[in-house]
Amino acid sequence: MKRWRHLLVALLVVPVLTIYIIAAMVLSQFITGFSGFIDLVYYVLAGLVWIPGAALVIRWLADNEAH
């Protein structure tokens, strides 16, 4: 078993998500405020767009367990 993958994810998940959250907040300053519908679409997309990346990381960790 290669436990280094788990350690790597544990060490990087907080900084990466923090950078993503800050980027989403900065981008929201330019996108939101024009219309309630645009605000809704932006915040839904900003809240969900990180999920495919997380799925890739989880799949990468699961592949480690299979071998």
NORFEN-V546103 format. One record per helix or strand of 3 or more residues. SS is the DSSP state (~ for helix, > for strand). FROM is the first residue (numbers start at 0). TO is the last residue. Records with the same first field share a line. If there is no record, write none. Layout:
SS=FROM-TO, FROM-TO
//
This chain:
~=3-30, 35-47, 50-65
//
